[in-house]
């Protein structure tokens, strides 16, 4: 399979292939999902070596959690030699394949492009990215002069609508970004 996926579909980054696992073509994956086992929900995965510019579809036939990582088996990959070609690739899923968010829940990717402001009405800028990793996801908020890095903490979110996200932040959080 070498053709890129349709570019009209919206995609969400789920993780990255760390390295091959074993001799049967399995891949060790660092998931970006809250629960590592969630990768098992998706039969169709898209792998990309160029940060999502080109995504190639693959069929997920087995996943198993392995601590904070996941072991992934793709139908199209049966040998360790083939699996080595996937090291460093990102794993994406079509946003239409995601389960609906529950009441008072949201997907982080939906915040990108929204205006961020404090509860007091101070406009911080636009959410331009979500940094995943470590133990804490981070919102990257930019305006013409400033960039703010705000930890994704449920208590910080007051409201989210189609165009904006309203935050209540602890004193001094914005100032440590300068």
C-alpha positions as CSV (number, residue, x, y, z in Angstrom):
1,X,0.0,0.0,0.0
2,X,1.7,3.1,-1.1
3,X,-1.0,5.6,-1.9
4,X,-1.7,8.5,0.4
5,X,-5.0,8.7,2.2
6,X,-7.6,11.3,1.2
7,X,-6.6,14.8,2.3
8,X,-10.2,15.9,2.8
9,X,-10.6,13.7,5.9
10,X,-9.6,15.1,9.3
11,X,-7.1,12.9,11.3
12,X,-5.9,12.7,14.9
13,X,-2.5,11.6,16.0
14,X,-2.6,8.5,18.3
15,X,1.0,7.7,18.8
16,X,4.4,6.9,17.4
17,X,6.2,3.7,16.5
18,X,9.2,3.3,18.7
19,X,10.8,0.2,17.2
20,X,10.0,-3.4,16.0
21,X,9.0,-5.9,18.7
22,X,10.0,-9.5,18.3
23,X,10.4,-11.4,15.0
24,X,6.8,-11.5,13.7
25,X,6.5,-7.9,12.4
26,X,5.0,-6.4,15.6
27,X,5.6,-2.8,16.4
28,X,6.2,-1.2,19.8
29,X,4.2,2.0,20.0
30,X,4.2,5.0,22.4
31,X,0.5,5.9,22.5
32,X,-0.6,9.5,22.9
33,X,-4.0,8.3,24.2
34,X,-5.1,8.5,27.8
35,X,-5.5,4.8,27.9
36,X,-2.9,2.8,25.9
37,X,-5.3,0.0,25.1
38,X,-7.5,2.4,23.2
39,X,-5.6,1.7,20.0
40,X,-7.4,-1.7,19.8
41,X,-10.6,0.2,18.9
42,X,-9.4,1.1,15.5
43,X,-9.1,-1.4,12.7
44,X,-7.9,1.2,10.1
45,X,-4.8,3.1,11.1
46,X,-2.7,5.5,9.0
47,X,1.0,5.7,9.3
48,X,3.1,8.7,8.3
49,X,6.8,9.3,8.0
50,X,6.3,13.1,7.2
51,X,4.3,14.4,10.2
52,X,0.9,13.6,8.7
53,X,1.4,15.2,5.3
54,X,1.1,11.7,3.7
55,X,-0.7,9.0,5.5
56,X,-0.8,5.4,4.3
57,X,-3.6,3.1,5.5
58,X,-2.9,-0.1,7.3
59,X,-5.1,-2.7,9.0
60,X,-4.8,-3.2,12.7
61,X,-5.2,-6.9,13.5
62,X,-4.0,-7.0,17.1
63,X,-2.9,-4.7,19.9
64,X,-2.0,-5.4,23.5
65,X,-1.0,-3.0,26.2
66,X,2.5,-3.5,27.5
67,X,2.9,-1.1,30.5
68,X,2.8,2.4,29.0
69,X,3.4,1.2,25.5
70,X,1.4,-0.9,23.1
71,X,2.4,-3.8,20.9
72,X,0.7,-3.4,17.5
73,X,0.3,-6.0,14.7
74,X,-0.5,-4.8,11.2
75,X,-1.9,-7.2,8.6
76,X,0.5,-5.8,6.0
77,X,3.6,-6.4,8.2
78,X,4.7,-10.0,8.9
79,X,8.5,-9.8,9.4
80,X,10.9,-7.9,11.7
81,X,12.8,-6.6,8.6
82,X,9.5,-5.0,7.4
83,X,8.7,-3.7,10.9
84,X,12.0,-1.9,11.1
85,X,10.9,0.4,8.2
86,X,8.1,1.7,10.5
87,X,10.4,3.0,13.3
88,X,9.7,6.7,14.0
89,X,6.4,6.8,12.0
90,X,3.4,8.5,13.5
91,X,0.1,6.6,13.8
92,X,-3.1,8.5,12.9
93,X,-6.8,7.7,12.9
94,X,-9.6,9.3,11.0
95,X,-11.5,11.6,13.3
96,X,-14.7,10.1,12.0
97,X,-13.6,6.8,13.6
98,X,-13.3,8.3,17.1
99,X,-16.1,7.4,19.5
100,X,-18.3,10.4,20.5
101,X,-17.0,12.4,23.4
102,X,-19.1,11.9,26.6
103,X,-21.0,14.6,28.5
104,X,-18.5,17.2,29.8
105,X,-15.7,15.6,27.7
106,X,-13.9,16.8,24.6
107,X,-11.0,15.7,22.4
108,X,-7.9,17.9,22.7
109,X,-7.5,18.2,19.0
110,X,-10.8,20.1,18.8
111,X,-9.2,23.0,20.8
112,X,-6.7,23.8,18.0
113,X,-7.7,27.0,16.2
114,X,-9.9,28.3,18.9
115,X,-9.4,31.6,20.6
116,X,-8.2,31.2,24.2
117,X,-9.2,33.7,26.9
118,X,-9.2,33.9,30.7
119,X,-12.4,33.9,32.7
120,X,-11.9,37.6,33.2
121,X,-12.0,38.2,29.4
122,X,-8.3,38.6,28.7
123,X,-7.6,37.3,25.2
124,X,-4.5,35.1,25.2
125,X,-4.4,34.2,21.6
126,X,-5.2,31.1,19.5
127,X,-4.6,27.5,20.5
128,X,-2.0,26.5,17.8
129,X,-0.9,23.0,19.1
130,X,-1.2,20.4,21.8
131,X,2.1,19.0,23.1
132,X,1.7,15.4,24.2
133,X,4.2,13.6,26.3
134,X,5.8,13.4,29.7
135,X,3.0,13.1,32.2
136,X,1.1,16.2,31.1
137,X,-0.4,17.5,27.8
138,X,0.2,21.2,27.1
139,X,-1.8,23.7,25.2
140,X,0.3,26.0,23.0
141,X,-1.4,29.4,22.8
142,X,0.0,32.1,20.5
143,X,-0.8,35.7,19.6
144,X,1.3,38.2,17.7
145,X,3.7,38.9,20.7
146,X,3.4,36.0,23.1
147,X,3.4,32.3,23.4
148,X,1.8,30.6,26.5
149,X,2.2,27.0,27.5
150,X,-0.8,25.9,29.6
151,X,-1.1,22.5,31.2
152,X,-4.2,20.6,30.3
153,X,-5.9,20.4,33.6
154,X,-9.7,19.8,33.8
155,X,-10.1,22.4,36.5
156,X,-8.6,25.1,34.2
157,X,-11.4,24.8,31.7
158,X,-14.5,26.9,32.3
159,X,-16.2,26.7,28.9
160,X,-15.6,25.5,25.4
161,X,-17.7,26.5,22.4
162,X,-17.3,26.5,18.6
163,X,-14.8,29.4,18.5
164,X,-13.3,29.8,22.0
165,X,-12.0,28.2,25.1
166,X,-12.3,30.0,28.4
167,X,-9.7,29.2,31.1
168,X,-9.4,30.0,34.8
169,X,-5.6,29.9,35.5
170,X,-3.7,30.0,38.8
171,X,-1.9,33.2,39.6
172,X,1.5,33.5,38.0
173,X,1.0,30.7,35.4
174,X,1.0,33.1,32.4
175,X,4.0,35.1,33.8
176,X,6.3,32.1,34.0
177,X,6.0,31.8,30.2
178,X,7.8,35.1,29.6
